[in-house]
Amino acid sequence: MVNSLDNNPPHQVVIVGGGFGGLYAAKTLAKAAVNVTLIDKRNFHLFQPLLYQVATAALSPADISSPLRSVLSKSKNTKVLLGEVNNIDPEAKQVTVGDEAIAYDTLIVATGAKHSYFGKDNWEEFAPGLKTVEDAIEMRSRIFTAFEAAEKETDPEKRRAWLTFVIVGGGPTGVELAGAIAELANQTLTEDFRSIDTSEAKILLLEGLDRILPPFAPELSQEAEASLTRLGVIVQTKTLVTNIENDIVTLKQGDEVKEIASKTVLWAAGVKASAMGKVLAERTDAECDRVGRVIVEPDLSIKGHPNIFVIGDLANFSHQNGKPLPGVAPVAKQQGEYVAALVQKRLTGNSLSPFAYVDRGSLAMIGHNSAVVDLGFIKLKGFFAWLFWLLIHIYFLIEFNNKLVVMIQWAWNYFTRNRGARLITGQESLTQFQIGDRNSYYTSGTNKQPINI
């Protein structure tokens, strides 16, 4: 920790959240004349852009996770605490973790977001989202349980339902999930089962707008759809999901209503801010948008509280082009670095210009040798886009051992078309299911409630 050279104690910076925003703020402050306390309810940083590869067995959770203490071990002014902040007192300048109050001079809140079901929270039981390691493991278990259940099922209609995968949301996560499941069904698993032909699996990607990958250039959206179609994915745009219940997905396409029988529905459609947004609103009178993000000032602080900053997915920063910045890792990373630099400037009596996000492009993996990349000045598709996607994701992984392991795993997967992390795990080590009668079920999540099939 920093030792004061005079009678004034060192400036105390508390960072809540060890995602991209919080971690890069801490790393930027590593050599600053401040004391830093990073608080997270997990002891690791999660590389969320590759979570879908955990969900589809290309990687294991440890491959994309880095222990926070290890990452920050050389930052001698930084202390890492495992815990969850449950209250903030702006007047006393304290955050509360359990029963402990921790003082701050500057507070940086970067607690991210979670998936949103647009008011239909009961859908979560039937359609898990993808924000945490547990979400990815749950998805993986459901995907591979579906193939195992289909192998045992003798009723053709029920078997079709097991082999129908519905992904809701045509953004990058939905596109990458759809492509990965298609490769599983059409390549990885084709020789593994005896009673089913896995290539007969039906993968549907549903998007409410008129094209998938809306943030990308239209020609790249078209290329992505064409590539998914070649993989066997059925892409349906202008399609709204109106209900998910009892293994039935109800769709609305214009004036037409359809029902699809599917036992594996995966959610990649919407997000909402973490609960910390509500806490900040109550304690600081901060304004929040309709999904709970805190509306911040041009320097990412809360109005009336210049020493409290909100960054990453929790922040609504609309000062650049009138629209909130997207909830992606580069935004959080740049905001974390900016706030850390601003804290240091303020300690010397100076300041910085308002935050300005530099958009270096968007990427989405579709499948083997196939991706789309939009860098603004150049647009890539196919093999070179795929190679660029690989290199960028390797580069931004936090620790060297993660980079090495992921490179080796991807090389092995590329040449063998195999995915080694095909584990069905869950609340009791194995997902329970019985096939072939009306008592068939599999339990999911932590509530262990049966889902009737």
Secondary structure, DSSP 4 states (H G I P E B T S, - for coil): -PPPSSSSPPEEEEEE--SHHHHHHHHHTTTSSEEEEEEESSSEEE-GGGHHHHHTTSS-GGGGEEEHHHHTTT-TTEEEEES-EEEEETTTTEEEETTEEEE-SEEEE---EEE--TT-GGGGGTS---SSHHHHHHHHHHHHHHHHHHHH---HHHHHHHTEEEEE--SHHHHHHHHHHHHIIIIITTTT-SS--GGG-EEEEE-SSSSSSTTS-HHHHHHHHHHHHHHTEEEE-S-EEEEEETTEEEEEETTEEEEEE-SEEEE-S-EEE-THHHHHHHHH---B-TTSPEE--TTSEETTEEEEEE-GGGEE--TTTSSPPPS-HHHHHHHHHHHHHHHHHHHTT---PPP------EEEEEETTEEEEE-SS-EEETHHHHHHHHHHHHHH-SSHHHHHHHHHHHHHHHHH---S------TTSS--B--SSTT--BB-TTT--B---
